[in-house]
Amino acid sequence: MSFPQEICLGLDIGGTKFACVATTVSSLQDSSFFYKPTNSDSNATNHGYKMLTGPSFSVESFDKVLNEFISKLNDTYNNNYKIVSIGIAICGLIDKEGIITLCEIEILQGWNPIKHLKKKFGQHVRFLTFNDAIAGLEHIRREWPDVKDLSFIIAGTGIGTAFLCNGQIVKGHSNLAGNLGISPMFLPQHSISHVEPSTNKLLDPTLPPPTMMVDELAGGRSLVRVVTQEIGISIEEAIHRLSKYSSPKEVVSISSSDDNNDVKIDKKLLKAVLDWATVLGIVVSHILCTFNPKILILAGGVLNFPFYFERVMEIGEKYAGAIVPELWSETLVVKSYWSNDLVSRGALAAAYYDGK
């Protein structure tokens, strides 16, 4: 009888999807898990599974999807495997006790996933929870093991950020540091001088200026709402429409006299994408000025919108590089190869390596 295969799981509970990934301990020990697959690589040791989430996604939904994933693993390994670690990433904030204190899926707030999973898998399994950005950073730091100053942005349903400084993850005394997605920013239509643009009327200076979280100004939830409800098209159609153009200038250069309804939609769509990306570009410049990382990695589904990533790069360079050129020129800013799977993979890796 052969010995059971030791495997590790990574779970990513996101605002729009629940992603599960599994790999063998041996693929982590030889670091092949972190390599980009080649055409000849069957990637047989890595197994993934995804399901949609949303506001109604509950603990019961979590159990159902996880059971389906485990069933697939039973088939893959002929029931001859042993789970040694499980990493769980949450689209929100987690306190020191492992309780979800803030989550894009509000129904999960107050839930302790580790306590829940220990009842299911037993005490012998090593568990670890993270917010989604830190989980992604855990993967990146192992892709770039010699780099001690890394920054990571995930542009998904919301905006998540995490930072590695001098080889240490920035967490703060309450484990809440580095979450720039929840930081406030002035609304784009208002100036810092508190002048209402449409009327030139001074706003009451004794009142706080209108702000929104970076999540809402640059993240996918609000962008999807604008595209589907205000512009009135699907996300797939939006991406297809903008993909027809070689650059934003091609869209805006179409003369008004030639505007038909399709062109008007494309221009509205382009403006929304560029507005959202501009905010994230400003966040990038803040990160470069504050943390001065060697590498800044971006990932997440919002980057699939044409011209979004390019705009982020343009604004980041304009506001960080114009002040201190080295902030931009000496930082590698790239889009992650793994993108949508980075968080679940990072949760898996970090849980396995925890304490080693």
N, C-alpha and C positions, 0 to 999 in steps of 0.2 A: 504494500500500500504506500502510495507517495505521500510525502508531507504536504499539509495544506499550504497553498500559496498565500503569502502575507500581502495584504493590499491596504491601501489608504484611500479615504474618501474626501472629497471637497464639495461643499454645498454652498451655493450662492442664492440667497433669497433676495431677489431684486424686485423693484417696483412693477416690472412687467413680465419677469420670467423667473422661474426657479430652475437653476442649472445644477446638475450633479456630474461629478467626474470621479473616476477611479483609476488607480494605477498600482503597479506592483512596487513593493519596497525596493526591489533590485533596480528599478528604473530611477529611483531617487538616489540610491547609493552610488550609481555610476553616472548620475547627472543627466542621463539621456532624456529624462522627462522634460528638461528645459531646452532641449535642442529643437530647432525648427525641423519639421519632418521633410525628408527628401522624397522625390518621386518614387524611389524604390522602398521607402520606409512604410511598412504596413501599419505602423503605429498600434500594433496589436495589444500593447500593454495598457493603452489609455482608452477608457470607455466613458462616453458622455451621454447625458439624457437631459432634455429640457421640456418644461411645460410652462404655459402662461400663468401669471399670477393676477394681480389687480387688487382693488380695494376689498373684495370679498374673500381673498385668500386667507385661510384660517389654519390653526394648528392641525385640524382634521385634514385639510387639503395637503398640508405638508406631509403628514403621515401617508396619505394615499400615494402621492408622487414618489416618496422615498421607498415605499413598499414595491412600487412598480420597478424602480431602479434596482432594488435588491433582487427582485425576481429575475431581471436580466443578467445580473451578476451570477446568480445561481446557475443559469444556463451556460454562461461563458466558462465558468470554472468548475462545472459539474459538481456543484455544492462542496467542492474541496478547497475552501479558502478560509482565511481568518482575517477579520478586520482589526488592524492594530491602531489606527488613528482616524479621527474625523475632524475636519476643520469646517467651521460654519461662518460664512460671511453674511452680514445683515446690511440692508440698505437704510442705515440709520446709525444710532449711537448706542453703545453698550457700556454699562457701568462696570466697576471692578468686580462685582459679584456675578457678572454674566447676564444680567437682566437687561432686556431691550428697553431703553428709556425713551427713544424717539425712533420712529420708523415710518417710511413712506407708506407702508401697509399698517394703518393705525390699529387694526384689530390685534396685531402682534405685540403692541406695547405692553410691557409688564410681564412678558413671557420669558422664561429662562430655558433656552433650547438645550443647554448642556444637561440640566437636571432632567429634562424630558427624554433626551437620548440615552442617558445612563440607564433609565428604566427599560429601554428597548434593547440596548446592546450590552449592558453590564458594566461593571466597574473596571474591567481589565482594558477597556478601550481608552486611549488618550484623546481628550477633547480639547478644543480651543475655539473661542469665538472672536470675531473681529468686526469692525465696520468694513464695508466693501473696499474702501480706498486702501486701508492698511493691508487687507488681504492681497490686493493687487501689487502693492509695494513689496510684499513678501516674495512674490514670484520674481519681480524685477531685480531685487537685490541678489538673487541667485543666478539670474541671467548675466549680471554684471558684478561678479563677486569681488573684483578689485576696486570698485568705485565706492567710496564711503559717503558721498554726498549726492543723493538722488531725490528727485521730486516726482510725484505721480498725480495725474488728474484723470478721473474717470467721468466722462460726460455721458451719462445715461439718463434715466428718468429725472434724476437730480444731478448735482455736481458734487463729486467727492474728491478730496485731496489728502495726500499723506506725504510725509517727509522723512528722509533718512539724513541725519546730520552727524558727521564724524563717526559713521557706523552705527548710530543709535536711532531708533524710530522715535520721533517726537510725539509724546503722548500727553504731557502735562500732568498736574497733580491729581486731576479727576478723570484722566484717561480720555479727555475730550478735545485735546489740542489739535490744531491743524485742519479743522473742518471749515474750510473757506466757503463751502457751499451754503452754510447757514449764516454767513456774515452779511451785513446790510450794505446796500449800495444805492446811491441816488438814482431815482427813476430817470431814464434817458431823456424824457421830455421836460425835465426841470433842470435849471442851471443851479450851480452851487451858490450863486448870488441871490437865490430865492426870488427870482423874477419869473412870473408866469409868462411864458413866451407868447401865448395867444393874446394877452391883454397888456403886457408890459407892466402889470400891476405887481407891486411888491407884496410878497406873502408876509404874513404875520411873523416877524423875526423871533417872537417868543415861543413859537411852536416848533417842534422838531420837523425838519424837512421830510417830505415824502420819500420813503425808501422801500425797497423790496430785497428779499434774499437773493444772493447770486443764483441759487437753485432755480428761482422763478425767472430770472433774467437771462439765463444761459442754458438751462437744462432742457431735457427732452419733453418732460410733461407739459410745460407751458408752450413749447414750440409745436408740439403735436396738436395742442388745443387750438392754436392760431391757424395751423394748416387745415385741420379737419373741420373746425367750426366757423372760423371767420372767413377763410379763403374757400372752404367747402370742397376740398379734394382729399383723397386718401394719401397716406405717406408714400405708398408705392408710386402713385402717380406723380407726387411732388418730386421724388428722386428722379423719376424718368424724365420729367419736364426739364429740370435743370441740367440733366446729363446731356441734353442736346446741344448745350452751349460750351464753347471752349473756354470762356472766361466771363466774369460778371460784366465786363465792359461790353461784351457782345450783346447782352440783354439790354443794358441801359442805352446803348447806342441806337436802338431801333427808334426811329422818329415817331413822334406822337401821332402824326397823320396816318402812320401805318398801323397804329394800335388797333388790333381787333380784340375780342374778348380773351382769346388765348394768350396774347401778349400781355394784356393787363394782368391776367392771373400770374404769369411768369414773373412780371416785375414785382407784384406784391409778394410773391413767394421768395424771390431773391432778397428783397428788403428784409423780410423776417429772418431769413437764414443769416444774413450779414449782420443784422442788429444783434442777434443772439450770440453769434461768434465774436463780435466786437467786445462784448462784456467778458467773455472767456479770455480773449486776448489781453484785456486789461488785467485780469487775474493772473495770467501768465507773467506779465511784466512785474506785478507785485511779488510773485514768487521768486523771480530772478533777482529782484532788488533785495528781498528779505533773506532768502536762503542761499543765494549764489550757488546753485547745484552744478555739478559737473554734467549731469544728464537729467533732462525732464522728459518723461514719457506720458503720452496721452493715449487713452483708450475709451471705448464705449460706443454705443449705437448711434449717438448724435453725429459722430464723425462721418457717418455714411452719407450725410447730406452733402451734395456737391458744393464746393467752395467754402464749407464751414471751416475745415482744418486750415486751408490756405489763408483764410481771413484771420484766424487765430494767430497764425505765424506772422502775418503782416502787421497786426496790431501789437503783438508782443515785441517784435523788433523795433517798431516805431517808438514805443514808449519806454522800453528798457534800453535798447541799443542806442537811442538818440542821446540819452543822458550819459551813460557810461558804455561805450561801444563793446568793451570786453564782456559785459554782462550777457550780451547776446552772442558775440563771436566765439566766446570760449565755453559756451554751453551747447551741448548737443540736444536739440529739441526734436523728438521723433514720435511717430505714431506706432503703437505696439503692434507687433506681428500677430499676437494672440487676440488682441482687442476684446471681443465679446466673451471670450472664455478665460480671460486673465484672472478674474476675481476668484472663480471656483478653483482654478489651478493653484493660485496663491494660498488660498485657505487650506487646501490639501497639503501643500508643501510645508507651510508653517506649523501645522498641527503635528506633522511627522517629526520635524526637526526640533520642536519645543523641548527644551531640557537636555538636548544632546550636545 
